[in-house]
Amino acid sequence: MSISEDILSESLKGEPVGETVNFVWFISEIGIIALEKDNNEHEKFPEKEALKINLDLCKEEVEYYFINEKKLILYYS
């Protein structure tokens, strides 16, 4: 596991900052994490959902991770 994956895994143990239809949102030392609630392949729009909990991610860089069979999307500057 990489250092980034270790940080993300540790952040998921904390309290989420919000929850939307398809994601649970967390803050980490390296950015904002969108944890997918399910692994369905239907189309999802995390940036639009983030706006519902006052997170503007339109200018953030994006990375995707699979940790413990969970899909995480990391947004960072």
DSSP file (Angstrom, degrees, kcal/mol; ACC not computed):
  #  RESIDUE AA STRUCTURE BP1 BP2  ACC     N-H-->O    O-->H-N    N-H-->O    O-->H-N    TCO  KAPPA ALPHA  PHI   PSI    X-CA   Y-CA   Z-CA
    1    1 A M              0   0    0      0, 0.0     2,-0.0     0, 0.0    66,-0.0   0.000 360.0 360.0 360.0 137.8    0.0    0.0    0.0
    2    2 A S     >  -     0   0    0      1,-0.1     4,-2.1     4,-0.0     5,-0.1  -0.276 360.0-105.7 -79.3 169.1    1.3    3.5   -0.9
    3    3 A I  H  > S+     0   0    0      1,-0.2     4,-2.4     2,-0.2     5,-0.2   0.908 122.3  53.1 -61.0 -42.1    1.6    6.4    1.6
    4    4 A S  H  > S+     0   0    0      1,-0.2     4,-2.6     2,-0.2    -1,-0.2   0.918 108.6  49.0 -60.2 -43.5   -1.4    8.0   -0.1
    5    5 A E  H  > S+     0   0    0      1,-0.2     4,-2.6     2,-0.2    -1,-0.2   0.872 109.6  52.3 -65.3 -36.5   -3.5    4.9    0.4
    6    6 A D  H  X S+     0   0    0     -4,-2.1     4,-2.2     2,-0.2    -1,-0.2   0.925 111.0  47.1 -62.2 -44.6   -2.4    4.7    4.0
    7    7 A I  H  X S+     0   0    0     -4,-2.4     4,-2.1     2,-0.2    -2,-0.2   0.916 113.3  48.4 -63.6 -43.9   -3.5    8.3    4.6
    8    8 A L  H  X S+     0   0    0     -4,-2.6     4,-1.6     2,-0.2    -2,-0.2   0.923 110.8  50.2 -64.2 -44.4   -6.8    7.7    2.8
    9    9 A S  H  < S+     0   0    0     -4,-2.6     4,-0.4     1,-0.2    -1,-0.2   0.911 111.5  48.6 -60.1 -43.3   -7.6    4.5    4.8
   10   10 A E  H >< S+     0   0    0     -4,-2.2     3,-1.3     1,-0.2     4,-0.3   0.885 107.6  55.3 -64.1 -39.4   -6.9    6.3    8.0
   11   11 A S  H >< S+     0   0    0     -4,-2.1     3,-1.5     1,-0.3    -1,-0.2   0.817  97.1  64.2 -64.8 -31.3   -9.1    9.2    7.1
   12   12 A L  T 3< S+     0   0    0     -4,-1.6    -1,-0.3     1,-0.3    -2,-0.2   0.640  91.7  65.4 -68.5 -13.0  -12.1    6.9    6.5
   13   13 A K  T <  S+     0   0    0     -3,-1.3    -1,-0.3    -4,-0.4    -2,-0.2   0.638  93.7  78.1 -81.0 -15.2  -12.0    6.0   10.2
   14   14 A G  S <  S-     0   0    0     -3,-1.5    -3,-0.0    -4,-0.3     0, 0.0  -0.138  99.1 -72.4 -84.7-176.6  -13.0    9.6   11.1
   15   15 A E        -     0   0    0      1,-0.1    12,-0.4     2,-0.0    -1,-0.1  -0.586  50.8-118.8 -76.4 135.3  -16.3   11.3   10.9
   16   16 A P        -     0   0    0      0, 0.0    10,-0.3     0, 0.0     3,-0.1  -0.398   7.4-140.9 -70.1 153.5  -17.6   12.1    7.4
   17   17 A V  S    S-     0   0    0      8,-2.4     2,-0.3     1,-0.3     9,-0.2   0.573  76.5 -25.1 -89.1 -11.1  -18.2   15.7    6.5
   18   18 A G  E     -A   25   0A   0      7,-1.1     7,-2.8     2,-0.0     2,-0.4  -0.968  53.8-129.9 176.8 171.4  -21.4   14.8    4.6
   19   19 A E  E     +A   24   0A   0     -2,-0.3     5,-0.2     5,-0.2     2,-0.2  -0.997  19.6 179.3-143.2 136.7  -23.3   12.3    2.7
   20   20 A T        -     0   0    0      3,-2.9    30,-0.0    -2,-0.4    29,-0.0  -0.609  50.9 -77.2-123.5-173.2  -25.1   12.4   -0.6
   21   21 A V  S    S+     0   0    0      1,-0.2     3,-0.0    -2,-0.2    16,-0.0   0.898 126.3  14.3 -55.2 -46.8  -27.0    9.9   -2.7
   22   22 A N  S    S+     0   0    0     23,-0.1    15,-2.6    15,-0.1    16,-0.4   0.498 122.4  51.0-110.6  -6.2  -24.0    8.0   -4.0
   23   23 A F  E     - B   0  36A   0     13,-0.2    -3,-2.9    14,-0.1     2,-0.4  -0.946  54.5-147.1-139.1 152.3  -21.1    9.0   -1.8
   24   24 A V  E     -AB  19  35A   0     11,-2.2    11,-3.0    -2,-0.3     2,-0.4  -0.981  32.9-142.0-112.0 133.3  -19.9    9.5    1.8
   25   25 A W  E     +AB  18  34A   0     -7,-2.8    -8,-2.4    -2,-0.4    -7,-1.1  -0.808  22.1 175.6-108.1 135.3  -17.5   12.5    2.0
   26   26 A F  E     - B   0  33A   0      7,-2.4     7,-3.0    -2,-0.4     2,-0.4  -0.919  25.1-131.3-132.2 156.4  -14.4   12.7    4.2
   27   27 A I  E     + B   0  32A   0    -12,-0.4     2,-0.3    -2,-0.3     5,-0.2  -0.920  29.6 178.7-106.2 135.3  -11.5   15.2    4.7
   28   28 A S  E >   - B   0  31A   0      3,-3.0     3,-0.5    -2,-0.4   -20,-0.1  -0.767  45.4 -99.1-126.0 175.2   -8.0   13.9    4.6
   29   29 A E  T 3  S+     0   0    0     -2,-0.3     3,-0.1     1,-0.2   -21,-0.0   0.714 123.9  39.4 -65.5 -20.5   -4.5   15.4    5.0
   30   30 A I  T 3  S-     0   0    0      1,-0.3     2,-0.3   -26,-0.1    -1,-0.2   0.444 125.9 -60.7-112.9  -1.3   -4.2   15.3    1.2
   31   31 A G  E <  S-B   28   0A   0     -3,-0.5    -3,-3.0    45,-0.1     2,-0.4  -0.988  70.2 -39.2 157.1-163.2   -7.6   16.3    0.0
   32   32 A I  E     -BC  27  75A   0     43,-2.5    43,-3.0    -2,-0.3     2,-0.5  -0.824  49.0-150.4-101.2 135.3  -11.3   15.5   -0.1
   33   33 A I  E     -BC  26  74A   0     -7,-3.0    -7,-2.4    -2,-0.4     2,-0.6  -0.908   8.5-162.0-112.4 131.2  -12.4   11.9   -0.4
   34   34 A A  E     -BC  25  73A   0     39,-2.7    39,-2.1    -2,-0.5     2,-0.6  -0.956  12.4-161.4-106.8 113.3  -15.6   10.6   -2.0
   35   35 A L  E     -BC  24  72A   0    -11,-3.0   -11,-2.2    -2,-0.6    37,-0.2  -0.859  18.9-128.2 -96.8 118.6  -16.3    7.1   -0.9
   36   36 A E  E     -B   23   0A   0     35,-2.3   -13,-0.2    -2,-0.6    35,-0.2  -0.454   7.4-148.5 -67.2 134.3  -18.7    5.3   -3.2
   37   37 A K  S    S+     0   0    0    -15,-2.6     2,-0.3    -2,-0.2    -1,-0.1   0.827  79.8  12.2 -72.9 -32.3  -21.6    3.7   -1.3
   38   38 A D        -     0   0    0    -16,-0.4    -1,-0.1     2,-0.1    33,-0.1  -0.919  69.1-125.0-140.1 166.8  -22.0    0.9   -3.8
   39   39 A N        +     0   0    0     -2,-0.3    -3,-0.0    -3,-0.1    31,-0.0   0.127  57.2 140.4-101.2  20.2  -20.0   -0.6   -6.7
   40   40 A N        -     0   0    0      1,-0.1    -2,-0.1     3,-0.0     0, 0.0  -0.316  54.1-134.6 -61.4 147.5  -22.7   -0.3   -9.3
   41   41 A E        +     0   0    0      2,-0.0    -1,-0.1     3,-0.0     3,-0.1   0.341  62.8 125.5 -87.9   6.9  -21.5    0.7  -12.7
   42   42 A H  S    S-     0   0    0      1,-0.1     2,-0.1     0, 0.0     0, 0.0  -0.308  74.9 -86.7 -66.7 155.2  -24.3    3.3  -13.2
   43   43 A E        -     0   0    0      2,-0.0     2,-0.3     1,-0.0    -1,-0.1  -0.380  49.9-175.2 -69.3 133.9  -23.2    6.8  -14.1
   44   44 A K        -     0   0    0     -2,-0.1    -1,-0.0    -3,-0.1    -3,-0.0  -0.930  20.2-154.5-129.2 152.4  -22.5    9.0  -11.1
   45   45 A F    >>  +     0   0    0     -2,-0.3     4,-2.0     1,-0.1     3,-0.6  -0.722  15.4 174.2-128.2  80.3  -21.6   12.7  -10.8
   46   46 A P  H 3> S+     0   0    0      0, 0.0     4,-2.6     0, 0.0     5,-0.2   0.835  78.1  58.6 -60.5 -33.8  -19.7   13.3   -7.6
   47   47 A E  H 3> S+     0   0    0      1,-0.2     4,-1.0     2,-0.2    10,-0.3   0.896 108.8  45.2 -63.7 -38.6  -18.9   16.9   -8.4
   48   48 A K  H <> S+     0   0    0     -3,-0.6     4,-0.6     1,-0.2     3,-0.2   0.896 113.7  49.2 -70.0 -40.2  -22.6   17.7   -8.7
   49   49 A E  H >< S+     0   0    0     -4,-2.0     3,-1.1     1,-0.2     4,-0.5   0.878 104.0  60.6 -65.9 -36.2  -23.4   15.8   -5.5
   50   50 A A  H ><>S+     0   0    0     -4,-2.6     5,-2.4     1,-0.3     3,-1.5   0.851  95.1  62.5 -60.3 -34.8  -20.6   17.6   -3.6
   51   51 A L  H ><5S+     0   0    0     -4,-1.0     3,-1.5     1,-0.3    -1,-0.3   0.804  92.2  65.6 -61.4 -28.1  -22.3   21.0   -4.3
   52   52 A K  T <<5S+     0   0    0     -3,-1.1    -1,-0.3    -4,-0.6    -2,-0.2   0.714 108.0  39.5 -68.5 -19.6  -25.3   19.7   -2.2
   53   53 A I  T < 5S-     0   0    0     -3,-1.5    -1,-0.3    -4,-0.5    -2,-0.2   0.022 126.0 -99.6-116.4  26.2  -23.1   19.7    0.9
   54   54 A N  T < 5S+     0   0    0     -3,-1.5     2,-0.6     1,-0.2    -3,-0.2   0.805  78.0 136.0  64.8  35.6  -21.2   22.9    0.0
   55   55 A L      < -     0   0    0     -5,-2.4     2,-0.8    -8,-0.1    -1,-0.2  -0.965  38.4-160.5-111.7 118.3  -18.1   21.4   -1.5
   56   56 A D        +     0   0    0     -2,-0.6     3,-0.2     1,-0.1    -8,-0.1  -0.870  21.7 162.5-100.0 109.2  -16.9   23.0   -4.8
   57   57 A L    >   +     0   0    0     -2,-0.8     3,-1.6   -10,-0.3    -1,-0.1   0.235  36.6 112.6-109.5  11.4  -14.6   20.6   -6.5
   58   58 A C  T 3  S+     0   0    0      1,-0.3    -1,-0.1   -11,-0.1   -11,-0.0   0.729  84.6  38.0 -64.4 -23.2  -14.7   22.1  -10.0
   59   59 A K  T 3  S+     0   0    0     -3,-0.2    -1,-0.3     2,-0.1     2,-0.2   0.278  94.4 110.1-109.4  10.3  -11.0   23.1  -10.0
   60   60 A E    <   -     0   0    0     -3,-1.6    17,-0.2     1,-0.1     2,-0.2  -0.531  68.5-118.6 -88.9 151.5   -9.6   20.2   -8.1
   61   61 A E  E     -D   76   0A   0     15,-3.5    15,-1.8    -2,-0.2     2,-0.4  -0.507  32.7-141.2 -77.7 157.0   -7.3   17.5   -9.5
   62   62 A V  E     +D   75   0A   0     13,-0.2     2,-0.3    -2,-0.2    13,-0.2  -0.975  22.4 175.3-130.8 137.1   -8.7   13.9   -9.3
   63   63 A E  E     -D   74   0A   0     11,-2.1    11,-3.1    -2,-0.4     2,-0.4  -0.984  19.0-142.6-134.4 148.6   -7.3   10.5   -8.5
   64   64 A Y  E     +D   73   0A   0     -2,-0.3     2,-0.3     9,-0.2     9,-0.2  -0.900  19.6 179.2-114.4 139.8   -9.1    7.2   -8.2
   65   65 A Y  E     -D   72   0A   0      7,-2.6     7,-3.0    -2,-0.4     2,-0.5  -0.969  22.4-152.4-136.1 150.7   -8.3    4.4   -5.7
   66   66 A F  E     +D   71   0A   0     -2,-0.3     2,-0.4     5,-0.2     5,-0.2  -0.978  25.3 171.1-120.2 114.9   -9.6    1.0   -4.8
   67   67 A I  E >  S-D   70   0A   0      3,-2.3     3,-1.4    -2,-0.5    -2,-0.1  -0.990  70.6 -11.9-128.1 123.4   -8.8    0.2   -1.2
   68   68 A N  T 3  S-     0   0    0     -2,-0.4    -1,-0.1     1,-0.3     3,-0.1   0.897 128.7 -56.8  52.6  43.7  -10.3   -2.9    0.5
   69   69 A E  T 3  S+     0   0    0      1,-0.2     2,-0.4    -3,-0.1    -1,-0.3   0.675 113.6 120.6  63.4  20.4  -12.6   -3.3   -2.5
   70   70 A K  E <   - D   0  67A   0     -3,-1.4    -3,-2.3   -31,-0.0     2,-0.5  -0.936  62.3-129.5-114.4 138.2  -14.1    0.2   -2.1
   71   71 A K  E     - D   0  66A   0     -2,-0.4   -35,-2.3    -5,-0.2     2,-0.4  -0.757  27.9-175.0 -89.1 126.4  -13.8    2.9   -4.8
   72   72 A L  E     -CD  35  65A   0     -7,-3.0    -7,-2.6    -2,-0.5     2,-0.5  -0.940  14.0-157.4-119.0 141.5  -12.5    6.2   -3.5
   73   73 A I  E     -CD  34  64A   0    -39,-2.1   -39,-2.7    -2,-0.4     2,-0.5  -0.985  11.9-156.8-118.0 123.1  -12.2    9.4   -5.5
   74   74 A L  E     -CD  33  63A   0    -11,-3.1   -11,-2.1    -2,-0.5     2,-0.5  -0.871   5.4-166.9-103.4 127.6   -9.6   11.9   -4.1
   75   75 A Y  E     +CD  32  62A   0    -43,-3.0   -43,-2.5    -2,-0.5     2,-0.3  -0.954  21.2 155.5-111.6 130.2   -9.9   15.6   -5.0
   76   76 A Y  E       D   0  61A   0    -15,-1.8   -15,-3.5    -2,-0.5   -45,-0.1  -0.974 360.0 360.0-150.8 161.8   -6.9   17.8   -4.3
   77   77 A S              0   0    0     -2,-0.3   -46,-0.1   -17,-0.2   -15,-0.1   0.389 360.0 360.0 -98.6 360.0   -5.3   21.1   -5.3
